[in-house]
């Protein structure tokens, strides 16, 4: 017999599958799975690890302050990079969240090789900005950041981030070395200007990257892998 949670997931999936088929081009089965993932996440994400203050896109609390707040919820002091990765995952989106985390770690490896003093950790990557008021803080992506980190993570996000970091350490990468991702429904930019997906793909293609979708996420989520 289905539990109340299972009935809610099933009902929500069925209602939204038709919309997703139209909006993203997903088939009915794929559409239902996408919505099921979103609905299940709402049930399984656990407790909020912090409640930060957002001011014009900038999280006012420092990473250390948010780490202490998360410790009060978790019952132990969380790893700073794992917490930051969880924050990025929640901020960028549930659709393909684990893949987004893997892409960030691949991107960080590349950046660390060239700019070790600037990008020495996940926290450093997510807080570095040439925009003075956002530098040293988590923030929206538009404030000189490669990724958004504006939203507070949940317990489930932290557990997922820990899993992804462990996989990365073991050389496991389900993205095939992807270093960039986008959501087709944007907004998308090339050199600071609004662009179409094709224009963005052409720009990154000149950097040797090829767009592809990935099983386990919707067709709206696209990763870019080395050609």
Secondary structure, DSSP 8 states (H G I E B T S, - for coil): ---HHHHHHHHHHHHHHHHHHHHH---HHHHHHHHHHHHHHHHHS-SBS----EETTEE-S-HHHHHHHHHHHHSS---HHHHHHHHHHHHH-STTHHHHHHHHHHHHHHHHHH-TTT-SSHHHHHH--SSTTTTTS-B-TTTT-SS---S--BHHHHHHHHHHHHHHHTT--TTSS--EEEETTS--EETTEE--HHHHHHHHHTTTEEEE--TTS-TTEEEEEE-
